[in-house]
Amino acid sequence: MWTKEVCDSITGLLSLKENWNSYGSYKADVKSVNMAIDYVHMLGAMNVFPKPSVSLTPGGHVFLCWNWEADAKELSIEFCPEKGALVNFWDSNGYVDYDCIIKMEI
């Protein structure tokens, strides 16, 4: 299962300093990291999702992305402590089929 590896990658984002991308980016938000780790544990327990890619937005939020290349679909979640989990889903036509905010307690 990919859960531990992804959680380690998320935790590793905390080592990035301000301006990590040379364009004025913020360092990783600890609340965003904790939200993402909680969510990864929940999704990992379902055992139906492939391993996501892990990155950090310039605003310091953890960003997880799943790609289903065979179906040309993508699911992404940005963990924004001020708003919740921002979820987007794209299909092969580039349409956002699902765009929502999931409120999460920190």
Secondary structure, DSSP 8 states (H G I E B T S, - for coil): --HHHHHHHHHHGGG--TTTTSS------HHHHHHHHHHHHHHHHHT-S---EEEE-TTS-EEEEEEEGGGTEEEEEEEETTTEEEEEEE-TT--EEEEEEE----
